[in-house]
Amino acid sequence: QLSFVESGGGLVQPGGSLTLSCVASGFSLDYYHIGWFRQAPGKEREGVSCLSSGDSSNSADSVKGRFTISRDNVANTVYLQMNSLKPEDTAVYYCGAVHVTRSSWPVVSSCAPDKYGYWGQGTQVTVSS
């Protein structure tokens, strides 16, 4: 079964930092566009940052300059470095992926959740004083 296992979430004060990790299970990241997504209570899942197989990236305006997505294809892991966290960043964070042959980067660069799959269980991030 193809899926992600997310980790690294927790409780952090406003202005703090966290690094989320996401290990791919059952497939190699080499041939996938990947992304981090989040879902706050009562809201729809939204794209945070997405990264193409060729390392082009796109991020939501709300996190630009604060969050950085990266990948380690040897470790089959995706990371999200989150700095200057705000209470509105509180959500469950998920990884998603789409195979490069199923959709081109221009199509998935918008980081729309409905274009991605292989969801894990998510990791909770709570930003609060």
ZIDACOR-V353712 format. One record per helix or strand of 3 or more residues. SS is the DSSP state (@ for helix, = for strand). FROM is the first residue (numbers start at 0). LEN is the number of residues. If there is no record, write none. Layout:
ss=SS from=FROM len=LEN
ss=SS from=FROM len=LEN
This chain:
ss== from=2 len=5
ss== from=9 len=3
ss== from=17 len=8
ss=@ from=28 len=3
ss== from=31 len=8
ss== from=45 len=6
ss== from=56 len=3
ss== from=66 len=6
ss== from=76 len=6
ss=@ from=86 len=3
ss== from=90 len=9
ss=@ from=104 len=4
ss=@ from=112 len=3
ss== from=122 len=5
